[in-house]
Amino acid sequence: MSGDRVGQLIGDKYRITGRLGSGGVAEVFEAVHEKLGQRFAVKVLKPEFLDQKDLSDRFLTEGRAAGAIGHPGIVQVYDIGHLPTGEPYLVMELLQGENLKELLKRKQRMSEPEAITVVLHVLDALGAAHRAGILHRDLKPENVVLVRGPEGRPWAKIIDFGLARALSRDPTKRVTHHGTVMGTPAFMAPEQVRGSPNVDARADIYSVGVMLYEMITGKLPYRGQSVTEVMIKVLE
């Protein structure tokens, strides 16, 4: 199906020119605006997940969250819509760089100044998200992309707000229900692992701390043979 999308015109404006990658539930393509010639990344839900409303809703969440924050350290979302076959899509800023997970796989670890620079960029963008009332909930190395910033220096951008949630003191406005675990276990705060209804911005800060630990030491603070073992270690 991914190969079939090359050449496809999306939203009467964006011509798919190639495939950039694939995740668990979505594929990302490169596209060119037919009239402007500008290049974008287009994220499309895989057809096999079309009947799962919660996944479609995450696309809307991701687009609205990024748009509400409007910070240069967060990938920009320019358009959102549905294909004629029903799959939702996002039209996003095309980032030229590698994500932090790829960098760590290549280098194993980073120097302290390099790691601190990345973390400061992430925290600056997170601060804007939290001020806008948005909690990311799934910060991890693959969701931080390193691009060339001002004067050619490395700059970190946060991507994938698909698990984002509006911060609210009213529990009736929570997107997920009590007991629902959302995120990636090794980078989740204990309250996230417990499925607590009171997860707030501090959980994102915890995730940044885990990333900093991995960047400097080359390993995760909590490891195990299974997801359950990792979650138990986080809790204990």
Backbone as CSV, one residue per row, in Angstrom:
resi,resn,N_x,N_y,N_z,CA_x,CA_y,CA_z,C_x,C_y,C_z
1,MET,0.821,-1.203,0.000,0.000,0.000,0.000,0.857,1.256,0.000
2,SER,2.009,1.237,0.725,2.845,2.431,0.792,3.384,2.806,-0.571
3,GLY,3.792,1.798,-1.360,4.299,2.082,-2.683,3.228,2.684,-3.584
4,ASP,1.956,2.279,-3.346,0.853,2.765,-4.160,0.627,4.260,-3.974
5,ARG,1.083,4.816,-2.860,0.813,6.229,-2.585,1.744,7.169,-3.352
6,VAL,2.869,6.685,-3.808,3.780,7.539,-4.569,3.079,7.998,-5.841
7,GLY,3.050,9.305,-6.046,2.343,9.878,-7.181,0.934,10.323,-6.845
8,GLN,0.422,9.884,-5.700,-0.944,10.241,-5.305,-1.036,11.714,-4.928
9,LEU,-2.152,12.346,-5.284,-2.406,13.737,-4.915,-3.312,13.751,-3.703
10,ILE,-2.850,14.377,-2.630,-3.599,14.414,-1.374,-4.130,15.820,-1.135
11,GLY,-5.392,15.887,-0.808,-6.013,17.177,-0.520,-5.983,18.133,-1.696
12,ASP,-5.894,17.581,-2.901,-5.851,18.394,-4.132,-4.650,19.337,-4.183
13,LYS,-3.671,19.116,-3.320,-2.527,20.036,-3.264,-1.180,19.356,-3.150
14,TYR,-1.119,18.246,-2.419,0.162,17.653,-2.047,0.412,16.366,-2.844
15,ARG,1.438,16.373,-3.687,1.779,15.213,-4.505,2.838,14.370,-3.793
16,ILE,2.518,13.102,-3.498,3.448,12.215,-2.815,4.606,11.865,-3.751
17,THR,5.832,12.100,-3.284,7.010,11.843,-4.116,7.868,10.689,-3.597
18,GLY,7.661,10.273,-2.367,8.470,9.183,-1.826,8.038,8.823,-0.422
19,ARG,8.563,7.709,0.056,8.231,7.220,1.400,9.391,7.508,2.336
20,LEU,9.098,8.097,3.490,10.134,8.445,4.452,10.297,7.399,5.547
21,GLY,9.202,6.741,5.901,9.299,5.759,6.971,7.937,5.244,7.380
22,SER,7.952,4.294,8.315,6.721,3.674,8.770,6.815,3.383,10.256
23,GLY,5.712,3.633,10.960,5.640,3.329,12.378,4.613,2.244,12.620
24,GLY,4.214,2.115,13.869,3.262,1.067,14.210,1.918,1.220,13.536
25,VAL,1.412,2.455,13.472,0.065,2.658,12.938,0.021,3.641,11.778
26,ALA,1.135,4.253,11.432,1.122,5.268,10.378,2.356,5.181,9.501
27,GLU,2.242,5.741,8.299,3.366,5.861,7.380,3.598,7.337,7.101
28,VAL,4.857,7.679,6.824,5.208,9.070,6.547,5.816,9.161,5.151
29,PHE,5.323,10.124,4.395,5.769,10.299,3.019,6.280,11.721,2.806
30,GLU,7.113,11.868,1.792,7.502,13.212,1.364,6.550,13.641,0.262
31,ALA,6.159,14.906,0.280,5.231,15.419,-0.721,5.640,16.827,-1.134
32,VAL,5.198,17.220,-2.322,5.460,18.557,-2.841,4.131,19.251,-3.113
33,HIS,4.033,20.499,-2.663,2.844,21.290,-2.959,2.811,21.569,-4.460
34,GLU,1.705,21.234,-5.090,1.600,21.310,-6.543,1.863,22.708,-7.095
35,LYS,1.445,23.753,-6.389,1.581,25.114,-6.902,2.794,25.849,-6.331
36,LEU,3.091,25.613,-5.044,4.190,26.333,-4.402,5.545,25.663,-4.607
37,GLY,5.528,24.367,-4.831,6.786,23.635,-4.949,7.438,23.352,-3.616
38,GLN,6.773,23.700,-2.525,7.331,23.492,-1.190,7.191,22.025,-0.787
39,ARG,8.202,21.514,-0.077,8.212,20.115,0.334,7.687,19.958,1.760
40,PHE,6.937,18.899,1.969,6.337,18.623,3.271,6.490,17.141,3.601
41,ALA,6.219,16.813,4.861,6.065,15.422,5.279,4.572,15.185,5.485
42,VAL,4.078,14.075,4.971,2.658,13.741,5.116,2.548,12.427,5.887
43,LYS,1.879,12.479,7.018,1.703,11.306,7.868,0.288,10.769,7.668
44,VAL,0.188,9.474,7.304,-1.105,8.871,6.965,-1.333,7.627,7.812
45,LEU,-2.522,7.503,8.382,-2.871,6.306,9.139,-2.925,5.102,8.201
46,LYS,-2.373,3.982,8.646,-2.417,2.769,7.830,-3.866,2.297,7.672
47,PRO,-4.234,1.838,6.471,-5.631,1.451,6.212,-6.177,0.405,7.175
48,GLU,-5.332,-0.503,7.653,-5.820,-1.569,8.527,-6.299,-1.062,9.888
49,PHE,-5.971,0.204,10.201,-6.404,0.768,11.487,-7.548,1.763,11.322
50,LEU,-8.102,1.821,10.132,-9.127,2.817,9.831,-10.363,2.677,10.711
51,ASP,-10.691,1.439,11.113,-11.899,1.231,11.911,-11.675,1.457,13.402
52,GLN,-10.456,1.847,13.790,-10.163,2.106,15.203,-10.223,3.615,15.460
53,LYS,-11.347,4.054,15.985,-11.597,5.484,16.144,-10.576,6.174,17.036
54,ASP,-10.062,5.469,18.050,-9.107,6.109,18.954,-7.830,6.508,18.215
55,LEU,-7.413,5.709,17.229,-6.215,6.047,16.469,-6.465,7.233,15.546
56,SER,-7.652,7.270,14.944,-8.000,8.426,14.109,-8.045,9.690,14.955
57,ASP,-8.560,9.558,16.166,-8.643,10.711,17.063,-7.252,11.228,17.432
58,ARG,-6.275,10.318,17.518,-4.913,10.739,17.855,-4.326,11.638,16.780
59,PHE,-4.713,11.395,15.530,-4.239,12.266,14.459,-4.757,13.679,14.665
60,LEU,-6.021,13.793,15.001,-6.599,15.115,15.261,-5.923,15.755,16.464
61,THR,-5.666,14.931,17.499,-4.995,15.426,18.696,-3.616,15.972,18.355
62,GLU,-2.851,15.209,17.541,-1.503,15.618,17.189,-1.502,16.941,16.427
63,GLY,-2.412,17.066,15.457,-2.472,18.288,14.672,-2.873,19.495,15.496
64,ARG,-3.877,19.322,16.328,-4.364,20.434,17.149,-3.347,20.839,18.212
65,ALA,-2.670,19.833,18.793,-1.696,20.132,19.841,-0.533,20.940,19.286
66,ALA,0.047,20.480,18.176,1.176,21.191,17.586,0.767,22.595,17.154
67,GLY,-0.449,22.718,16.609,-0.918,24.025,16.178,-1.143,24.971,17.341
68,ALA,-1.621,24.433,18.461,-1.909,25.272,19.626,-0.634,25.790,20.282
69,ILE,0.453,25.022,20.171,1.699,25.416,20.839,2.447,26.460,20.022
70,GLY,2.635,26.199,18.734,3.277,27.166,17.852,4.681,27.564,18.270
71,HIS,5.508,26.580,18.611,6.884,26.849,19.047,7.850,26.279,18.015
72,PRO,8.965,26.966,17.694,9.907,26.454,16.691,10.579,25.147,17.083
73,GLY,10.532,24.788,18.359,11.106,23.533,18.814,10.139,22.365,18.721
74,ILE,8.988,22.596,18.123,7.983,21.549,17.942,7.632,21.485,16.463
75,VAL,7.620,20.287,15.896,7.348,20.150,14.468,6.027,20.834,14.129
76,GLN,6.036,21.606,13.063,4.858,22.358,12.668,3.902,21.484,11.851
77,VAL,2.621,21.586,12.148,1.581,20.903,11.380,0.809,21.970,10.618
78,TYR,0.772,21.838,9.281,0.196,22.875,8.439,-1.211,22.553,7.940
79,ASP,-1.534,21.277,7.886,-2.834,20.912,7.325,-3.238,19.553,7.872
80,ILE,-4.521,19.274,7.832,-5.045,18.001,8.309,-6.279,17.663,7.491
81,GLY,-6.518,16.384,7.260,-7.686,16.007,6.473,-7.844,14.505,6.411
82,HIS,-8.732,14.064,5.531,-8.980,12.635,5.338,-8.878,12.303,3.849
83,LEU,-8.278,11.161,3.543,-8.233,10.679,2.166,-9.639,10.264,1.741
84,PRO,-9.902,10.154,0.442,-11.220,9.692,-0.020,-11.588,8.324,0.551
85,THR,-10.571,7.515,0.870,-10.809,6.196,1.455,-10.983,6.245,2.970
86,GLY,-10.875,7.439,3.559,-11.176,7.613,4.976,-10.001,7.790,5.906
87,GLU,-8.779,7.431,5.471,-7.625,7.540,6.367,-7.314,9.009,6.667
88,PRO,-7.126,9.355,7.953,-6.729,10.729,8.291,-5.259,10.960,7.952
89,TYR,-4.916,12.206,7.655,-3.526,12.535,7.358,-3.174,13.888,7.959
90,LEU,-1.881,14.076,8.201,-1.331,15.344,8.661,-0.284,15.804,7.661
91,VAL,-0.282,17.084,7.350,0.760,17.674,6.521,1.675,18.464,7.446
92,MET,2.937,18.065,7.519,3.849,18.604,8.511,5.110,19.174,7.879
93,GLU,5.811,19.914,8.697,7.141,20.406,8.344,8.053,19.219,8.021
94,LEU,8.794,19.314,6.932,9.736,18.255,6.553,11.064,18.519,7.243
95,LEU,11.433,17.651,8.169,12.658,17.832,8.951,13.826,17.112,8.293
96,GLN,14.939,17.804,8.178,16.164,17.225,7.645,17.114,16.963,8.817
97,GLY,17.232,15.722,9.199,18.088,15.390,10.327,17.842,13.965,10.773
98,GLU,18.363,13.604,11.928,18.153,12.273,12.475,17.576,12.388,13.872
99,ASN,16.803,11.385,14.259,16.261,11.451,15.609,17.307,11.012,16.629
100,LEU,17.026,11.316,17.867,17.986,11.069,18.941,18.274,9.576,19.112
101,LYS,17.288,8.741,18.858,17.504,7.300,18.960,18.542,6.839,17.938
102,GLU,18.427,7.355,16.703,19.387,6.997,15.657,20.783,7.477,16.019
103,LEU,20.862,8.701,16.570,22.165,9.237,16.945,22.816,8.390,18.039
104,LEU,22.032,7.990,19.038,22.580,7.188,20.132,22.985,5.792,19.654
105,LYS,22.255,5.264,18.691,22.631,3.965,18.139,23.963,4.067,17.416
106,ARG,24.199,5.201,16.797,25.441,5.415,16.041,26.607,5.775,16.955
107,LYS,26.370,6.609,17.977,27.450,7.112,18.824,27.513,6.460,20.203
108,GLN,26.473,5.735,20.590,26.354,5.105,21.905,26.030,6.108,23.011
109,ARG,26.800,7.184,23.052,26.556,8.211,24.067,27.019,9.564,23.551
110,MET,26.663,10.614,24.290,27.028,11.973,23.898,27.852,12.612,25.001
111,SER,28.611,13.640,24.654,29.335,14.379,25.685,28.313,15.147,26.526
112,GLU,28.706,15.501,27.733,27.778,16.229,28.604,27.317,17.553,27.991
113,PRO,28.208,18.361,27.406,27.733,19.609,26.781,26.736,19.362,25.651
114,GLU,26.981,18.330,24.822,26.053,18.007,23.736,24.691,17.609,24.297
115,ALA,24.706,16.734,25.294,23.463,16.246,25.879,22.684,17.378,26.539
116,ILE,23.380,18.237,27.257,22.718,19.348,27.947,22.105,20.317,26.944
117,THR,22.794,20.554,25.827,22.254,21.439,24.788,20.939,20.886,24.248
118,VAL,20.910,19.586,23.951,19.690,18.970,23.447,18.566,19.088,24.470
119,VAL,18.885,18.792,25.721,17.876,18.830,26.780,17.326,20.247,26.968
120,LEU,18.191,21.249,26.881,17.725,22.633,27.021,16.748,22.994,25.902
121,HIS,17.031,22.535,24.685,16.110,22.776,23.568,14.762,22.098,23.828
122,VAL,14.832,20.851,24.280,13.606,20.094,24.547,12.797,20.763,25.657
123,LEU,13.477,21.180,26.710,12.777,21.813,27.830,12.141,23.146,27.431
124,ASP,12.812,23.874,26.547,12.252,25.144,26.079,10.951,24.893,25.321
125,ALA,10.958,23.893,24.445,9.753,23.559,23.690,8.670,22.995,24.606
126,LEU,9.080,22.160,25.563,8.122,21.601,26.512,7.471,22.691,27.350
127,GLY,8.269,23.686,27.731,7.722,24.792,28.506,6.599,25.478,27.751
128,ALA,6.797,25.667,26.448,5.754,26.286,25.624,4.517,25.393,25.569
129,ALA,4.741,24.072,25.439,3.610,23.137,25.401,2.827,23.177,26.705
130,HIS,3.537,23.153,27.815,2.868,23.155,29.109,2.143,24.467,29.371
131,ARG,2.731,25.577,28.918,2.035,26.873,29.073,0.761,26.908,28.223
132,ALA,0.788,26.168,27.110,-0.401,26.091,26.255,-1.394,25.056,26.772
133,GLY,-1.039,24.404,27.894,-1.925,23.412,28.495,-1.856,22.047,27.835
134,ILE,-0.706,21.724,27.171,-0.564,20.457,26.464,0.513,19.604,27.123
135,LEU,0.168,18.357,27.428,1.106,17.377,27.982,1.439,16.366,26.885
136,HIS,2.727,16.115,26.625,3.121,15.219,25.532,2.811,13.760,25.842
137,ARG,3.314,13.260,26.966,3.067,11.909,27.484,3.843,10.787,26.807
138,ASP,4.645,11.077,25.788,5.418,9.995,25.165,6.774,10.494,24.684
139,LEU,7.445,11.261,25.534,8.777,11.751,25.180,9.793,10.612,25.266
140,LYS,10.555,10.449,24.201,11.581,9.412,24.103,12.500,9.815,22.962
141,PRO,13.677,9.201,22.843,14.646,9.632,21.833,14.109,9.662,20.405
142,GLU,13.240,8.696,20.024,12.749,8.703,18.647,11.779,9.843,18.370
143,ASN,11.319,10.515,19.418,10.414,11.653,19.241,11.128,12.996,19.377
144,VAL,12.455,12.955,19.321,13.267,14.183,19.309,14.154,14.124,18.070
145,VAL,13.952,15.051,17.150,14.722,15.076,15.901,15.746,16.200,15.951
146,LEU,16.986,15.887,15.604,18.072,16.868,15.616,18.262,17.423,14.215
147,VAL,18.039,18.708,14.067,18.153,19.383,12.771,19.189,20.495,12.882
148,ARG,19.458,21.155,11.764,20.358,22.310,11.774,19.576,23.559,12.142
149,GLY,19.973,24.193,13.223,19.304,25.397,13.662,20.031,26.643,13.207
150,PRO,19.855,27.751,13.924,20.544,28.993,13.581,22.057,28.798,13.525
151,GLU,22.694,29.391,12.534,24.149,29.317,12.339,24.641,27.881,12.138
152,GLY,23.753,27.002,11.719,24.142,25.628,11.427,24.339,24.743,12.635
153,ARG,24.003,25.242,13.812,24.192,24.444,15.028,23.042,23.441,15.192
154,PRO,23.333,22.302,15.846,22.280,21.307,16.060,21.129,21.887,16.871
155,TRP,19.927,21.540,16.478,18.731,22.025,17.164,17.761,20.866,17.313
156,ALA,17.151,20.743,18.471,16.231,19.634,18.732,14.786,20.066,18.534
157,LYS,14.018,19.208,17.873,12.594,19.448,17.677,11.805,18.248,18.182
158,ILE,10.738,18.508,18.908,9.872,17.445,19.412,8.827,17.108,18.356
159,ILE,8.613,15.813,18.139,7.586,15.376,17.198,6.601,14.450,17.913
160,ASP,5.574,14.056,17.192,4.604,13.033,17.600,3.858,13.388,18.890
161,PHE,2.885,14.255,18.750,1.999,14.586,19.863,0.732,13.740,19.830
162,GLY,0.834,12.542,19.267,-0.328,11.680,19.144,-0.917,11.228,20.465
163,LEU,-0.116,11.229,21.534,-0.624,10.855,22.854,-0.825,12.083,23.741
164,ALA,-0.734,13.265,23.132,-0.856,14.496,23.916,-2.219,14.579,24.582
165,ARG,-2.251,15.308,25.697,-3.503,15.500,26.409,-3.548,16.915,26.943
166,ALA,-4.715,17.496,26.928,-4.886,18.824,27.510,-4.797,18.715,29.024
167,LEU,-3.962,19.561,29.625,-3.862,19.592,31.079,-5.124,20.225,31.644
168,SER,-5.750,19.558,32.584,-6.987,20.074,33.156,-7.134,19.561,34.578
169,ARG,-7.671,20.378,35.439,-7.941,19.950,36.808,-9.287,19.240,36.921
170,ASP,-10.060,19.296,35.850,-11.371,18.662,35.847,-11.226,17.245,35.312
171,PRO,-11.357,16.213,36.159,-11.145,14.842,35.709,-12.131,14.401,34.649
172,THR,-13.276,15.089,34.501,-14.246,14.706,33.477,-13.754,15.072,32.093
173,LYS,-12.688,15.898,32.023,-12.174,16.328,30.736,-10.953,15.542,30.294
174,ARG,-10.613,14.485,31.031,-9.466,13.666,30.657,-9.763,12.915,29.371
175,VAL,-8.761,12.787,28.509,-8.940,12.057,27.268,-8.971,10.557,27.537
176,THR,-8.151,10.101,28.467,-8.098,8.674,28.772,-8.704,8.426,30.139
177,HIS,-9.068,7.188,30.385,-9.707,6.831,31.644,-8.672,6.382,32.678
178,HIS,-9.067,6.466,33.938,-8.205,6.008,35.028,-7.817,4.557,34.791
179,GLY,-6.539,4.252,34.962,-6.066,2.897,34.767,-5.518,2.629,33.378
180,THR,-5.615,3.613,32.489,-5.085,3.453,31.135,-3.628,3.897,31.101
181,VAL,-2.745,3.001,30.673,-1.321,3.320,30.607,-0.982,3.804,29.199
182,MET,-0.464,5.036,29.088,-0.118,5.611,27.800,1.337,6.055,27.824
183,GLY,2.131,5.599,26.846,3.526,6.004,26.782,4.436,4.817,26.515
184,THR,5.748,5.042,26.690,6.759,4.006,26.484,7.391,3.703,27.843
185,PRO,7.229,2.481,28.383,7.569,2.159,29.769,8.903,2.673,30.287
186,ALA,9.996,2.515,29.531,11.311,2.919,30.037,11.402,4.412,30.301
187,PHE,10.548,5.208,29.652,10.608,6.663,29.798,9.413,7.225,30.569
188,MET,8.596,6.339,31.126,7.397,6.780,31.820,7.646,7.015,33.301
189,ALA,7.028,8.059,33.827,7.075,8.334,35.260,6.233,7.286,35.984
190,PRO,6.537,7.034,37.268,5.773,6.019,38.009,4.258,6.242,37.970
191,GLU,3.813,7.496,38.030,2.367,7.741,38.009,1.739,7.370,36.674
192,GLN,2.526,7.468,35.586,2.033,7.013,34.289,1.904,5.493,34.263
193,VAL,2.924,4.813,34.802,2.898,3.350,34.844,1.696,2.859,35.641
194,ARG,1.367,3.578,36.718,0.217,3.192,37.538,-1.112,3.485,36.862
195,GLY,-1.091,4.280,35.778,-2.341,4.673,35.141,-3.092,5.695,35.957
196,SER,-2.366,6.521,36.712,-2.985,7.520,37.571,-3.737,8.563,36.755
197,PRO,-4.885,9.061,37.251,-5.617,10.119,36.557,-4.999,11.492,36.793
198,ASN,-3.978,11.560,37.640,-3.408,12.847,38.029,-2.041,13.116,37.394
199,VAL,-1.773,12.515,36.239,-0.512,12.763,35.547,-0.488,14.208,35.063
200,ASP,0.623,14.910,35.334,0.718,16.307,34.908,2.062,16.558,34.221
201,ALA,2.432,17.814,34.083,3.633,18.196,33.331,4.906,17.572,33.902
202,ARG,4.908,17.227,35.166,6.100,16.639,35.770,6.470,15.297,35.130
203,ALA,5.476,14.595,34.567,5.760,13.322,33.896,6.621,13.553,32.659
204,ASP,6.362,14.639,31.930,7.201,14.968,30.778,8.628,15.285,31.215
205,ILE,8.755,16.006,32.322,10.088,16.350,32.833,10.846,15.083,33.240
206,TYR,10.138,14.136,33.839,10.747,12.851,34.197,11.303,12.167,32.941
207,SER,10.514,12.158,31.870,10.949,11.521,30.625,12.209,12.173,30.077
208,VAL,12.291,13.488,30.179,13.494,14.198,29.737,14.691,13.763,30.583
209,GLY,14.472,13.563,31.869,15.546,13.097,32.748,16.066,11.733,32.331
210,VAL,15.160,10.835,31.942,15.576,9.509,31.485,16.386,9.634,30.191
211,MET,15.939,10.506,29.286,16.686,10.714,28.042,18.077,11.257,28.319
212,LEU,18.188,12.201,29.245,19.492,12.758,29.587,20.408,11.675,30.147
213,TYR,19.855,10.824,31.003,20.624,9.715,31.572,21.165,8.816,30.457
214,GLU,20.305,8.484,29.498,20.726,7.606,28.405,21.755,8.290,27.503
215,MET,21.570,9.581,27.248,22.508,10.300,26.390,23.924,10.301,26.971
216,ILE,24.019,10.454,28.283,25.329,10.579,28.916,25.958,9.214,29.240
217,THR,25.135,8.244,29.659,25.678,6.946,30.081,25.646,5.893,28.978
218,GLY,24.805,6.104,27.965,24.676,5.111,26.904,23.767,3.954,27.253
219,LYS,23.035,4.054,28.366,22.106,2.987,28.747,20.910,3.591,29.484
220,LEU,19.861,2.803,29.599,18.661,3.257,30.303,18.788,2.981,31.800
221,PRO,18.169,3.805,32.643,18.250,3.561,34.091,17.523,2.290,34.526
222,TYR,16.447,1.942,33.810,15.681,0.737,34.161,15.556,-0.143,32.923
223,ARG,16.096,-1.357,33.025,16.048,-2.305,31.920,15.496,-3.630,32.410
224,GLY,14.975,-4.441,31.489,14.439,-5.734,31.873,14.220,-6.624,30.670
225,GLN,13.841,-7.867,30.928,13.614,-8.843,29.861,12.234,-8.685,29.234
226,SER,11.373,-7.897,29.868,10.023,-7.696,29.346,9.533,-6.308,29.743
227,VAL,8.480,-5.882,29.088,7.864,-4.594,29.417,7.409,-4.591,30.868
228,THR,6.842,-5.705,31.303,6.351,-5.801,32.686,7.482,-5.627,33.683
229,GLU,8.625,-6.254,33.421,9.769,-6.135,34.332,10.245,-4.693,34.415
230,VAL,10.290,-4.010,33.267,10.695,-2.603,33.267,9.720,-1.770,34.078
231,MET,8.430,-2.006,33.899,7.404,-1.238,34.622,7.496,-1.450,36.124
232,ILE,7.793,-2.694,36.526,7.937,-2.991,37.954,9.130,-2.231,38.533
233,LYS,10.236,-2.203,37.786,11.432,-1.478,38.251,11.163,0.014,38.373
234,VAL,10.424,0.567,37.420,10.062,1.992,37.499,9.233,2.271,38.743
235,LEU,8.297,1.388,39.038,7.423,1.571,40.192,8.170,1.401,41.514
236,GLU,9.144,0.492,41.548,9.820,0.175,42.805,11.084,0.995,43.022
